[in-house]
Amino acid sequence: MARIAGVNIPTNKRVIIALTYIHGIGPFKARQIVDKLGIDHTRRVNDLSDQEVLHIRETIDAEHTVEGDLRRTTAMNIKRLMDLACYRGLRHRKGLPVRGQRTHTNARTRKGKAKPIAGKKK
């Protein structure tokens, strides 16, 4: 099992798909990394040599913000907005949608499970 950026990536999948298991690397970045290193798109992780895995690991460490660092940066950005008490920060603080979506209906993902209101019959 190959371990890159603190994540065990699956060995039986293609390299591009396996790299997307790392937080901060999607299909586009995975394809860029593989192209830069000259690895074939159809190769599987278990077909890679230790040297190629090492090159992938070094490339990701040098050029991309992934996993813990990325999560920390995102959390700090949200905390900064909340401390500023700007509109977006207040929406984060209240657990409501931040980007202008409607909340009269929908928004259940952000607001949580619907709570019944007593005395609302008629």
N, C-alpha and C positions, 0 to 999 in steps of 0.2 A: 504494500500500500504506500503510495507516494504521499508525502506530507509537504505541502507548500503553504506558506504564510499561516502556519498553525492550524491548517485544515487538512484532514485526511480526504484526498480526492479519490473517487472510485476508480478502480483499475480497469474495469471491463468496458468503460465508455470511451468515446473518441475524445481526443485531447481538448478540443474546443468546448465540448459539452462539459467535460470534467472541470475545466478552469472556471466555469460559471458557478460552481459550488462555493467559490471564494467570494465573500461579501465585498462588493465594489468592482467586480469584474463581470461584465455581461458578455453577450455573444460578440459584440463588435470589438471590445478590447481584447477578448480572448483570440479572435481572428487576427488582430494586429500583432499580438505577442507571437503567435505561431508563425505568421508570415515573416516577422523580423528575424526569427531564429531559423527559418528555412525548414520547418517541420511540415510534413505532408498533412493535409486536412483529414485524411482518412485513417491516420495512425491512431492506435489505441494507447492508453496510458501504460498498459503492461508491456507494450512493444518498445517503449522508450528506454534508452540506456540511462544509467545513473548520471552520466555527463550531461545529457539533454535535460533531465529533471533539474540538475543543478543550474544549468543555464536559464531555465524557466524561472526558478526560484530567485536567482540573482536579478533577472530583468524586472520581475514584479517588485522586489524589494527596492530597486533603484529608481524605478520610474512611476510607480503607482501607489496611491494611498489606499490601503485595503484593511479589512477586518477591524481590529481594535482601534487603530488610529482614526479610521474613517468614522466609526461609531462615536468616538470621543469628540471629534470635530463637529459632527452633526449635533450631538447633545449640547456642546458648548454654544453653538450658534442659536439653538432654540432657547437655551438658558439666558443668553444675552438679550434676545428679543423680549423674554419674559421680564427681565430686570429693567429694561427700558420702559416697560409698560406701554409700548406702542400697540396699535390695533392687532397686529399679528400675534404679538406676545400675549395679549389679553385672551385672544381666541385659543391659543395653546393652553393657557392657564385654566380656562373654563372647559377645555376638552371639546370644543366645537370646531367645525370645519374652518380652515384658515384661509382658503383661496376663493372665497366668494360664493360657495355653493349654497343652495337653498336649504333651510332647516325646518320649514313648516311641515313638510313631509320629507321622507328620506333622511339622510345623514345618520342612520342607525349605527353605522360602523364607528363613527366618532362619539356619538352620544351614548351608546350602550343600549341595553335592552329597554324597551318601552315600559314606563312605570304607570300603573293605572291611577287615575285621579278620582278620589272619593266624591260622590255627589254630582257626578257628571251626567246622570241619566236625564231623559226627557226627549 
